[in-house]
Amino acid sequence: EAGVAQSPRYKIIEKRQSVAFWCNPISGHATLYWYQQILGQGPKLLIQFQNNGVVDDSQLPKDRFSAERLKGVDSTLKIQPAKLEDSAVYLCASSLLNTQYFGPGTRLTVL
Amino acid sequence: QQQVKQSPQSLIVQKGGISIINCAYENTAFDYFPWYQQFPGKGPALLIAIRPDVSEKKEGRFTISFNKSAKQFSLHIMDSQPGDSATYFCAAMTGGFKTIFGAGTRLFVKA
């Protein structure tokens, strides 16, 4: 069974630029999560989708972050404009029930 | 109330020893408590999980102990091996699959 795919794996941008991350979850998984993991910390939930609907986006900085999950499969997370404090690993996960399966993450560096 | 507090931040154990990581939570709405293992450059992967109606769960060398009245749970790694060196995250999940992660414990097992 293929795992959660994410791209790109690494991204370096300057502050105020835009960036987008892509996630392809495990086939059949209805729930998709985006997490932000700052170095030395645990993953922090940014947004949770159930199929193509948003379940929880309470911790998403909506003035600069946006996410969508068209057709209830792939998802994209966008940051516009990026700030220095957005430097982190962005993890995508999917689940059928309780167990979340994580992708390898995208490491974002904002200079 | 949504926090999950994890300790210690880092842990060094001799090969063959017991590694113990502790977590505490406040929100009684949490009903599923997974532990994730993360290696550098990888996403977290589920290690073992427990529900609050069970006081202990063992899978191989890994055991979760759960104290519902104290709102605490812990991970014990018996016969710790150098290959166990990783970052461990406790987490707590609600019925809607929203997951709150602890800050993580970096475990180093000395050969």
Chai-1 contact restraints between the chains, C-beta under 6 A:
chainA,res_idxA,chainB,res_idxB,connection_type,confidence,min_distance_angstrom,max_distance_angstrom,comment,restraint_id
A,T31,B,F97,contact,1.0,0.0,6.0,A-B,restraint_1
A,Q41,B,A103,contact,1.0,0.0,6.0,A-B,restraint_2
A,G42,B,F89,contact,1.0,0.0,6.0,A-B,restraint_3
A,G42,B,F101,contact,1.0,0.0,6.0,A-B,restraint_4
A,G42,B,G102,contact,1.0,0.0,6.0,A-B,restraint_5
A,G42,B,A103,contact,1.0,0.0,6.0,A-B,restraint_6
A,G42,B,G104,contact,1.0,0.0,6.0,A-B,restraint_7
A,P43,B,F101,contact,1.0,0.0,6.0,A-B,restraint_8
A,D56,B,K98,contact,1.0,0.0,6.0,A-B,restraint_9
A,L91,B,G43,contact,1.0,0.0,6.0,A-B,restraint_10
A,N98,B,Y32,contact,1.0,0.0,6.0,A-B,restraint_11
A,T99,B,L46,contact,1.0,0.0,6.0,A-B,restraint_12
A,F102,B,G43,contact,1.0,0.0,6.0,A-B,restraint_13
A,F102,B,P44,contact,1.0,0.0,6.0,A-B,restraint_14
A,G103,B,G43,contact,1.0,0.0,6.0,A-B,restraint_15
A,P104,B,K42,contact,1.0,0.0,6.0,A-B,restraint_16
A,P104,B,G43,contact,1.0,0.0,6.0,A-B,restraint_17
A,G105,B,G43,contact,1.0,0.0,6.0,A-B,restraint_18
